[in-house]
Amino acid sequence: MIETAQAFGVDIGGSGIKGAPVDLEKGDFAEPRLKILTPEESTPDAVGAIVKQLLDHFEVPADAPVGIAFPAPIKPGKPLDFMANLDQSWIGVDVQKCFSDACGRPVTVVNDADAAGLAEVQFGAAKGQDGLVIATTLGTGIGTALIYNGVLIPNSELGHLELLKGKGDAEKYAAASIREKESLGYKRWAKRLTKYYGLMEHYFNPDLFVVGGGVSRMSEKFLPYIDIKTPIVPAKLRNSAGIVGAAYYASTKK
């Protein structure tokens, strides 16, 4: 791992597992990331082996902080009780211990939406923002992260808020995947997003919303039409946020 990197980050998804050394002074990759396809049978042993492969590829020193962004709520020392995007054999597994054992070294695991939110607060669209930031990722579902004065409140699942007037689970009504599935125009989709962000505004009174996910590249097509009072801005780190945020989080645990 090159000298400009202070930590290593891994982002685990249902289709790919990505890793890179991270320059924590710049909040960016110190070397280009490596992506390996997620195994068809994405069991703990199979995924753990790929994470070890990433560490070996970049020759990550034994004393470097290693952070892993993982697609589930994480409570270190406690077994996983829910898994949506990887093999169901993860249920009942202590994820942090699993990866530490697979890599032969201590690692730090954080929920993937939390990692992305931390990255935006430390290096991106919410840098310097006091108070409560709610970072969201709009994709297949809706991921959320709560950060108050720079401190993460982990494992929020606000994508599953029940919307008013019988609209149901928020991500089944307003996720980016739903826009595509129902062929919604961006302005029409923004009306759905207004219901979602308006409800969060009512419950949490945040100081800033950050909107990430791949669709944030086209934020000018929908963000101006989300009718709420709270400032709402597109994410800056986009696809690098999980890796950068996981690396940063791990660096705070050393």
N, C-alpha and C positions, 0 to 999 in steps of 0.2 A: 504494500500500500504506500502511495507516494506521501512525501512529507507534508504537503499542504492539507492533508486530511486529518481530522482529529477524531473521527468516529465513522462507523460503517452502518448503513441502513439497508433494510430489506423490506420489500412490500409484497405481501402474499395475496394473490387474487385467484379467482376461480379459473382463469385462463392462463395467467402467467405469474412467475415469481421473479421479481426484479431486485437487483442489489447494486450498490455503488458506494465507494468511499465519499465522505461528505466533508466539505470545507465549512466549518461552523462559523467562520468569520464572514463568509459571503452568503451562506445559506444556499449553497449550490453543490453539484457534484464536483469532486476533485478529479475524477476520471469518468469517462462515459460509462453509463450503467450497462450491466449485462442482464439480459432477460432469458429465462429458461421456461419452456412451456410447463404448466402445471400438469402433473401426471394424471392420466385418465382415472386411475384409482388413487385419489389424493389422500391417502392414509397418513397418519402421523409419521410412520417410518419413511415413506416415500418423500413427503414434503421436507422432513428433517434432513434427509440425505441431500436434497437440492440446496438447502440453505448452507450446509457444510461445503458443498461444491462451490458455492459463491464465495465463501470465506477463503477457501483454498485458492481459487482463481486469482483473487486480488491480494493474496498473501497478507491477510489481515493480522497484525501483531497480536499476541496473546493478551496484551494489556489495553488494547483499543476497545472503547465502548461499542457494543453491537446492539442495535435496536431493530426490532421486527414489528412491522405493522401487520396486524392480523384481523381477518374479517369476522370478528365476534367480540362480544363483551369479555374483557379480561380482568380476572381477579387473581393475582399471584397467590399460589398456594392452595387454590380451590379448583375443583374440577369444572370443566366447561359443561354447561347445561343446554346449550343451543348452538346449532351449526346450520347455516343456510347454503353456503357456496362451496364447501369442501365435503369430503366423505363423512358419513355419519359416525364413523368409528372415532372421530374426535370427541364425541360426547363422553363425558366422564374423565377426560384427560386433563392433567395439570399442564397447560400449554407451555408456560415458561420453563418448567422442569423438563418437559419433552424436548424442547429446542436446545436447552443447555446440555442435556445428555447427548443429543445428536451431534452437537458441535464440539463437545469436550471442553466447554468453557462457559462461564456465566454469560447469559444474554438477557436483555430486557424486552418484554413483549407489551405492546400497547394496541388498543383497538385502532383499526385503520382510519376511521373518521376522526378520532381524537388526534392521531398523528398528523393528519392533513391540517386540522385546525391549529395545532401548535405551530406548525410550519408557517402558516399565514400570520399568526400573531408575532412570531419571532423575526420573520424575514420578509413577509409578504404584505398583503393588502391591509392587515390589521396592526402592523407594526406601530408601536407608540400609542395604541388606543387603550385608554383607561376604561375601567368598569367592565361590563359584561359583553363579551363578543360571542355570538352564536354563528359558528361556521357550519355550512351545510354542503353536502355533495348531492347533486341531482344526477342520477343515473338509472340503473335498473331499479333501485329503490331510492330512499332518501336517508343519507347518513348525517349525523349531527355531532357537533362538539361544542361544549360549553367551556369558555375560558374566562375567569374573572381576575382582573388585574394580573394577567400573565400566568395564573395558576389554573391548571386543568381540573375540571370536575368530571371525572371519567365515566365512560359507559352510558351516556345518555342515549335514549332511543326515541327521540322526538319525531322521527319519521313516521312513527306509528300513532301519533296523536289522532284522536277521533274528531273529525271535523264536524262543524255544526250543520244543522238542517239535513241530517241523514246522509251526509256525503261519505261517511265511513273513514277507514284508515287512510291517513294522508298520502302515503306513498302509493297506494292503489288508486288514488285519484289524481295525483299531481306529479309523480315522478317523471323524469325525462322519457323513460321507456313507455309510459302511458301516452305521452304526447305522440310518440311515434306510432304506437299501436292503434290509436284512435285517429291518426292523421290530423291532429289539431294544429291550427296555425299558431304562431308565436303569441299573438295578441290574445287569442282565446285561451291559450295555455296560461298566460299571465294572469287571467282572471281566476283560474284555479289556484295559482301560486299566491295570489292576493289573499284568498281564504286561508291558506296554510300559514303564510308569514304573518298575516293579521292576527291569527289565533295565538301564535307564539309571542307576538308583540304584546297582546293583551295579558297573557299569563306571566311573562318574564321581564317585560320592559327593558329589553337590551339596549346597549349603546350603539351596536353595529351588527348588521348581518353581513356575512361573507358567503358568496355563492360560488361553489366549485363544481367539479365534475367536468366531463368533456364538453358539455353544452355551454360552459362558461366562455368558450371561445367566441360564441355568438351572443354574448350578453346584451349587446345593443339592440337585439331583436325582441327582447322580452323584459329585461330589468326596468327600463323606463316606464313600463306599463303595470308594474306591481304597485298597487295603490296603498302604501302604508306610510306612516310618519317617520319611522326609524330609518336612518341611512342604510342603504343596501348596495354593496359593491361586488364586482367579480373578483374571484381569487386570482392571484398572480402566479403561484408556483405550479398550478395545474398538475400535470402528470408526475412531477418530481416531488410533490408535497408529501406523499406517504413515506418515501425513502428519507427525505430531509427531516421530516418531523420525527420519525422513529429514531434516527441517529441523534437528533438533538435531545430527545427524551432520555435516551440511554446515557448521554453525557451528563445529565443532571442527577443520575443515580449512582455514579461512581464515587 
